[in-house]
């Protein structure tokens, strides 16, 4: 896997528990805090776990809690992929 897109992340987020049904994940969510999207820290950790399983990318647990937005998560994933290759 060379990159994970926002659409990839949306699919994983939609599959995870914690999504508020009133939030439109198809909208412009890249800089919306996970909290505002209805995702608590457990849902963000679950998202990271599914990304690790499905895309073979690792986000250290200590970094997951500090990722406030989908953009921050994608940036961390890209950093992880770059350092792994």
Secondary structure, 3 states (H helix, E strand, C coil): CCCCCHHHHHHHHHHCCCCCCCCCCCCCCCCCEHHHHCCCHHHHHHHHHHHHHHHCCCCCHHHHCCCCEHHHHHHHHHHHHHHHC
